[in-house]
Amino acid sequence: MSDVKITVPDMGDFKDVEIIEVLVKEGQTIKKNDSLITLESDKSSVEVPSSHSGEIKKINVKIGDKVNKGDTILTINSEVKEEKKEIVKKKPVEKKDKIEEPKKLKTPTPLPVNTSPASTKLASPKVRKFARELGANVSDIQGSQRAGRISEEDVKEFIKTQVTVNQGKVEKKEHVEEYAHEEFGQVELKEIPRVKRLSGPHLVRSWTEIPHVTQHEEVDITEMEQFRSSLYDYYSGELIKVTPLAFISKALVSALKAFPNFNASIDPVQNKIIYKKYFHIGFAVDTPHGLMVPKIRNVDQMSIKEIGEELKKTSKLCRELKIDKKEFFGGSMTISSLGGIGGTFFTPIINPPEVAILGVGKSFDKIVKIQGKIVSRKILPISLSYDHRIIDGAEGARFCVYLSECLGKDFAFKLAV
């Protein structure tokens, strides 16, 4: 037994290549040609094989390291054996009166190779093999990892969006346009923004797997708006600007406490309902990169002013792409507000594993008759979408009524700033 260092071989034009996968562990016994690490360049991903067999003594690299030719990958205890080549003597061909021609073997038809730019998508050999086993082409899959690299989860999500269950049979959805768009005029081809590529399969799964019901309501927020515009700092005397979304978030927490079915998720494995004891409100942020839905944690423990400040801080992190990935998960319910843009009612799509989402439009003035008098009131249009497997229409209507009362005059003046 002797210690042998396994180094990065000469792989052509590969310099400062990043390690994206370490496929072995210390103490593991490997064989010659077993894959050790996966390297990723701007053009492709390559698995580096072992040049010897033996037990791994020490791994000298980790994910994220950049390596070149000759760098040590790991050290193994290897028993070197000279492989003896077996020499096979050819038997002389016996002369016969008639020499029979050897039968011609059928040459297998080579598979077509996709040489388009899409075929250069980043994916490890392991992921490419996984995609082939499922009958998927990596050139059709959008990667969610850094630099658009495709993971096994991306392959699974792609398969989910491409199939439909019909009488127990899985059929692939294929739709080909009868005429190309170019036949009708000039067109321009652009890449789908990364954020929209990531959210697309998620939205398709939500819309196809969750039975959506949407209810609409007009909420009178006249007193709330008067209260909001009158807030000021007692020490400086300056007006305090707080977004209406902070008031809506506070009211939503109160409604979630009164209707726990809205602060829940379905466990499809155990076929049970998970009731959440926390109140993390998600809200849709419009960024140059696409729509993002981060969460504000423990909104029930915040004041209106604190919620407003946290909304500004989180929105800024999203626009600068500095927010942690974990902040997009673990929500109670989401608010999708179009108030700053316009519009009234719409159908927001539920953000799984949540079971409801509140859509908020732009407030408007409405003439109504109250106690025999014609008055102008400030109205907020809301659209509540919910999972009909957990929430029925009656409970959805009660939720809207309760939320209207929370945002009305009885609730507005009880808020602690």
Secondary structure as the mmCIF struct_conf table of DSSP 4:
data_model
#
loop_
_struct_conf.conf_type_id
_struct_conf.id
_struct_conf.beg_label_comp_id
_struct_conf.beg_label_asym_id
_struct_conf.beg_label_seq_id
_struct_conf.end_label_comp_id
_struct_conf.end_label_asym_id
_struct_conf.end_label_seq_id
STRN STRN1 SER A 2 THR A 7
BEND BEND1 GLY A 12 ASP A 13
BEND BEND2 ASP A 16 ASP A 16
STRN STRN2 VAL A 17 VAL A 22
TURN_TY1_P TURN_TY1_P1 GLU A 26 GLY A 27
STRN STRN3 THR A 29 ILE A 30
TURN_TY1_P TURN_TY1_P2 LYS A 32 ASN A 33
STRN STRN4 SER A 35 GLU A 40
BEND BEND3 ASP A 42 LYS A 43
STRN STRN5 SER A 45 PRO A 49
HELX_LH_PP_P HELX_LH_PP_P1 SER A 50 SER A 50
BEND BEND4 SER A 51 HIS A 52
STRN STRN6 GLY A 54 ILE A 59
TURN_TY1_P TURN_TY1_P3 ILE A 63 GLY A 64
STRN STRN7 LYS A 66 VAL A 67
TURN_TY1_P TURN_TY1_P4 LYS A 69 GLY A 70
STRN STRN8 THR A 72 SER A 78
HELX_LH_PP_P HELX_LH_PP_P2 GLU A 82 ILE A 87
HELX_LH_PP_P HELX_LH_PP_P3 LYS A 89 LYS A 95
BEND BEND5 ASP A 97 LYS A 98
HELX_LH_PP_P HELX_LH_PP_P4 ILE A 99 VAL A 113
BEND BEND6 SER A 116 SER A 116
HELX_RH_3T_P HELX_RH_3T_P1 PRO A 117 THR A 120
STRN STRN9 ALA A 123 ALA A 123
HELX_RH_AL_P HELX_RH_AL_P1 PRO A 125 GLU A 133
TURN_TY1_P TURN_TY1_P5 LEU A 134 GLY A 135
HELX_RH_3T_P HELX_RH_3T_P2 VAL A 138 ASP A 140
HELX_LH_PP_P HELX_LH_PP_P5 ILE A 141 GLY A 143
BEND BEND7 GLN A 145 GLN A 145
HELX_RH_3T_P HELX_RH_3T_P3 ARG A 146 GLY A 148
STRN STRN10 ILE A 150 ILE A 150
HELX_RH_AL_P HELX_RH_AL_P2 GLU A 152 GLN A 162
STRN STRN11 VAL A 163 ASN A 166
TURN_TY1_P TURN_TY1_P6 GLN A 167 GLY A 168
STRN STRN12 LYS A 169 LYS A 172
BEND BEND8 GLU A 178 TYR A 179
HELX_RH_3T_P HELX_RH_3T_P4 HIS A 181 PHE A 184
BEND BEND9 GLY A 185 GLY A 185
HELX_LH_PP_P HELX_LH_PP_P6 GLU A 191 PRO A 193
HELX_RH_AL_P HELX_RH_AL_P3 ARG A 194 GLU A 209
BEND BEND10 ILE A 210 ILE A 210
STRN STRN13 HIS A 212 ASP A 220
HELX_RH_AL_P HELX_RH_AL_P4 THR A 222 SER A 229
TURN_TY1_P TURN_TY1_P7 SER A 230 SER A 230
STRN STRN14 TYR A 232 TYR A 232
TURN_TY1_P TURN_TY1_P8 TYR A 234 SER A 236
HELX_LH_PP_P HELX_LH_PP_P7 GLU A 238 GLU A 238
STRN STRN15 LEU A 239 LEU A 239
HELX_LH_PP_P HELX_LH_PP_P8 ILE A 240 LYS A 241
HELX_RH_AL_P HELX_RH_AL_P5 PRO A 244 ALA A 258
HELX_RH_3T_P HELX_RH_3T_P5 PRO A 260 PHE A 262
BEND BEND11 ASN A 263 ASN A 263
STRN STRN16 ALA A 264 ASP A 267
TURN_TY1_P TURN_TY1_P9 PRO A 268 ASN A 271
STRN STRN17 LYS A 272 TYR A 275
BEND BEND12 LYS A 277 TYR A 278
STRN STRN18 ILE A 281 PHE A 283
STRN STRN19 VAL A 285 THR A 287
TURN_TY1_P TURN_TY1_P10 PRO A 288 HIS A 289
STRN STRN20 GLY A 290 MET A 292
STRN STRN21 LYS A 295 ILE A 296
TURN_TY1_P TURN_TY1_P11 ARG A 297 ASN A 298
HELX_RH_3T_P HELX_RH_3T_P6 VAL A 299 GLN A 301
BEND BEND13 MET A 302 MET A 302
HELX_RH_AL_P HELX_RH_AL_P6 ILE A 304 ARG A 319
TURN_TY1_P TURN_TY1_P12 GLU A 320 LEU A 321
BEND BEND14 ILE A 323 ILE A 323
HELX_RH_3T_P HELX_RH_3T_P7 LYS A 325 PHE A 328
BEND BEND15 PHE A 329 GLY A 330
BEND BEND16 SER A 332 SER A 332
STRN STRN22 MET A 333 SER A 337
TURN_TY1_P TURN_TY1_P13 GLY A 339 ILE A 341
BEND BEND17 THR A 344 THR A 344
HELX_LH_PP_P HELX_LH_PP_P9 PRO A 348 ILE A 350
TURN_TY1_P TURN_TY1_P14 PRO A 352 PRO A 353
BEND BEND18 VAL A 355 VAL A 355
STRN STRN23 ALA A 356 VAL A 360
STRN STRN24 PHE A 364 ILE A 370
TURN_TY1_P TURN_TY1_P15 GLN A 371 GLY A 372
STRN STRN25 LYS A 373 ASP A 387
TURN_TY1_P TURN_TY1_P16 HIS A 388 ILE A 390
HELX_RH_AL_P HELX_RH_AL_P7 GLY A 393 CYS A 406
TURN_TY1_P TURN_TY1_P17 LEU A 407 LEU A 407
BEND BEND19 GLY A 408 GLY A 408
HELX_RH_AL_P HELX_RH_AL_P8 LYS A 409 ALA A 412
TURN_TY1_P TURN_TY1_P18 PHE A 413 LYS A 414
#
